[in-house]
Amino acid sequence: MTARKKVRSGMINTVLTDYKYSEVDDMDKSPIGVFDSGVGGISVLSKIIELLPNEKYIYYGDSANAPYGVKSDEEVFAFTEAVFEKLLERGCKAIVVACNTATSVAVRRLREKYSDLTIIGIEPAIKPAAEKHPGGRIVVMATSLTLRRKKFANLMARYGETSEIIPMECPGLVEFVEQDDMDSRELAAYLERRYEMLGKKKADAVVLGCTHYPFVKDRIQEAAGGQAVIYDGSRGTANELKRRLSLKSLLAEENQAGSPDILDTDISADVFSNVEILNSAGKEKAELSWRLLKRIMGIRN
C-alpha cells in the first residue's frame, strides 16, 4: 500500500507500510489488536485481558476464510496481511497473532514490514510440556500446516531427545468450534478416533497447537485418557505481550474504558466495555465470539 491512510489514534496521517510509533500521539492509550483465523483466538484474548485489564482491545476473527490450516502459505500470508492493515487503520499499538498457523507462516515477514510495531505470535507449548514430563509421551495437536512448518520441526528436534513427541494432525477440529458444536457426540467420536491411533499407551501431556482447541480441552482430556496434562501457549503469549509493551513504555497506565480491574474484583460482563469484536463472516460469528469469551472467563450473564 502506498496511499496514505488516517489512523484513529491522535490526529495524524501515517503510511501503513512504514508504520512509526513516533507518528502517533498517546500510543499507550491505543488499542491492542488480537487476530485469529476465526473464533479460536478468543482463548488467547481472555488470558491477555486477565493480565492487562487496563487496555482496550480489538479482536478480529477471519472466519470467512477459516480454517487457515488447510490453505497454502501464500493464501495464509495474504489473509494475515489484510487483517493487519485493517487493525492498523484502527490505530492499534500492537498486534497479537493468536493463530499458530498464521504465526508460523506470516509473522517473520510482517515483522520485517512493520519493524516498529509490536507483533506477538504464538507457538505450541512444547517446551514447558517437555520440561515437566522428561521421558514422557507428549501429543501435539495442531493443523497440518502448523505441523509441516520448519519451526515445528525445530521444536521437535530440540525436545524430542528427552521426550516422545507425537504430532497429531486434526483436520476438521477447528470446524467444530467455528460451528459452535462443542458438546456433540460427533465431536467425542472424532477425538476418540484420533486417540485410538496411540494404542494402549496413554499420553502424559497434550499440547494444544491451535487456539481453537482450548474450547474443547475437557473433551480432549477425556479422549486422551483423563490423566494427560493439557498445555497451550496463551499465557506465554500474554506474558510476552506485557513484556514487550513495558519495554516500549506502551502499557496503559489507567483503565481505558472505566471497567473494573478484573484481577481485583469479581468478574462481570462490565469488563468487556473495553473490548470490540469484529468478524469477517459477520454478526453471527461475532456473537459466538462474545459467548466464547464469557464462557472461558466464567461470566454467566
N, C-alpha and C positions, 0 to 999 in steps of 0.2 A: 504494500500500500504506500503510495506516495502522497496522496491527498492529506491535507491537514484536517484533523478532527477535533471537536470540542470534547474535553474530558471534564466531567462534572465533579471536580474536587478543587475548588478555587477557580477563579475566572481566568483561565489560561487556555492556550492552544498548544497541542503537542502532536508530534508525528509518531504514530504508533510503532513504526519500525525503528524509532530511535528514542525510546521511552526514557525519560530522565526524571529521577525523583526531585532534582533541584528545580524543575519547572512547575511543581505542584505545591500550592500553599496548604499548610496544615495537613500534611500527608499522614500524620499519626491518627487523624480523625477519619481518614478514608476507610472504605470497607475492605474486607478481605474476600477475595473470590475463591470459591471452592467448586471444583468441576469434576464431573464423572460422566461416563458414557450413559448413565441412566440414574436410577434412584439409589444405587448402592452406596455412593459416596456420602449419603446421609449418615452412615455409620461413622465415618471419619469426622464429619461436621459436628456430631454430638460430642466427640472427645475434645474437639477444639473449643467448643462453647464452654464445656466444663472447665477447661484450663484457662481460657481467655474470655471471661464473661463480659468484659467491658467493650469488646469490639462489635462493629457492625459487620454483617455477613451478606454476601450474595451467593446463593447456591444455584448453579446451572447444571441441569441434567440433560444430556443429549439422547433422550430415549427414542427420538425419531430415527436415530442411526444405530441404536443398540441391537445386538451386542457387538462391541468392538473386537472381541476375542476371535471372531471368525473373519475379520476383514484383513485386507492387505496392509502392509506397513504404510504405503502411500496414502491409502484411504484414512487410516487412523491419524496420521500426521495432519492431513488436510482438515479433518473434523476438529482436531485439537487446536490447531492454529486459528480456525474460525471462531471457536469459543473464546480463546484468549483475546481476540480483537473485540468481541462483544463485552468482555469483562473490563478490558482497559478503557473502552468507551464510557463505562460506568465509573471510572476513576479508582479502580482497585489498587491498593498499595502492595498487595502480594496476591499470588495465586497458588492455591494448593491443588495439585493434580491428584484427586482422590480416586485414581483408577490405575491399577497395576499395569494394564496393557498400555494405556496412554503414556504412563511414566516410562516404561521400557522402550517405547518406540519414539516418543517425541520430546521428552524433557531436555535432553542434551542439546538438541538443535534449537529449542526455544530459549534456553539459557544463553546461547550464543547470539540469538537475535535480539533478545531483551536483556542485555547484560547488566543493567542497573536494577532490574526488577527482582524481587524476592520470589523465587519459584521453588516450591517444595513438592517432591514426588513421594511415592510410597512404594515399598517393595515387600515381598513376602518375609515374614519374621522368622526366617530360618536360623539366624544367629542365636537369638535367645532360646529357641527350642533346642538347638543342638547343644548349647552350653548347659542347659538344665537337664538334658537327657543324654549324657555321654554313653555311647554304645546302644542307645535306644533306637526304636523304629519310628521314623518321623514321616508322615504323609504330608505332601504339599499339594493341596487342591488349588487348581488355577485353570485359566483358559489355555487353550492350545497355543495361542500366540505368545502369551507370557512364558510358557514353558519352553518355547523354541528359541527364546532370545539368549544372546551371549551372556547377558547379565545373570540370568538364572543358571546357566552352565558354570559360570564363575563361582556362584554361591554353592552349587553342588560340589564343585571341585574342592572348595575351601573347607566345607563342613562335612563332606561325605567320608572323609578319612576317619572321623571319630564317631559317626552315627550312620545308620542305614537310612538314607533319604529316598523316599519313593514318590516320584512325580505322579499325580493323578489328574489327567485331563477331565474336565467336567462340562462337556458340551451340553447346552440346554438348561443348566442350573440357573444361570442368570435370568432366563425367561420366567422361571417360577416366581422369582422376586418381582420382576417387572410387571407380571400379571397378577400380583397380589394373591398368589396361590401357594401359601407357605405352610398350610396345615393339612394338605390333602393326602390321601392315600397314594396318589400318583407320585408325589414328592418322596414319601417314605420308601416306596418301591424303587424309585430311581436311585436313591442313596444306598439302599441295600444292595442293589446290583453293582454299584461302584465298589463297595467294600467287600463284596464276595470275592473279588479278584485278589484280595490279600491272603486268602486262605485262612487257616486256623490261627495263625499268629497275629494277634491284635496290634494295633498301633499304640505306641506310648504317647505320641503327641500328633496333633493335626494342625498344620499351618494353613490358614485361610488366605490364599493368594489372590483373592478378588474381593473388593469392598462390598459386593452384594451378599457374600456368604455369611457374614455375621448375623444377618437377619434370620438365618435358618441354622444357627450353630447348635441349638438344642437337638434338632433333628439329625444333624451331622454327628453329634456326640453319641446319640443312640445307635446310629448305623455303625459307628466305629467301635462299638462295644461298651460304651458307657464310662470307661476308665480313662480314655485319652484326654490329655490336657490340650485345650484349644488356644492357639496363638493367632493374633492378627496384628498388622502394623499400624493401627490407627493411633494408639497412644504415642508411639515413637514419632509419628508424623506430626502430631500436635506439639510434642516437646521440641522438635526441630524447628517448627514454625516460630514458637515463642523465642527460642534462642536466636534465630536469625533476625527477627524483628527487634529484639532487645539490642543486638549489636549495632543496628542502624538507628536506634532511638525512635522506633516507629510503633512501639506499643502504645495503645490508647491509655491515657492516664486516668480517665474517668469514663463512666458508662455513657455510651453514645446515644442511647435511646431512653434512658430513665428506667430501665428494667433492673430488677434486683440482682445482686451478685449471688449466683446460684451456688457458690461454694459456701456461703454463709447463711443461706435461708432455705426454706423448703422450696423444692422445685414446683413451679406452677406454669401455666400457659403464658404468663406475663413475660417470661424470659425470652419469648420469641418476637418481642416487639422490635428487636434489632436484627431480625433475620428476614431476608427476602428470598423466595424460592421461585425459580424460573425453570421451565422445561420445554425443549424444542417440540415435544409431542402434544403440548397444550395443557389445558386446565386439569384434566383427569390425572395425569401423571404428577402434576404439581401438588394436587390434593393428596395423592398417595404418598408423596414425599413428606408432606406435613404429618400424615398419620404415622409414618415410619419413624420420624424424628420424635414425636411424642411417645411412641411405644418404647423406643430404645432408651429414652431418657426417663421413663417411668411416670409420664404425665397422663392422667386418665381423661381430663376434660378437653 
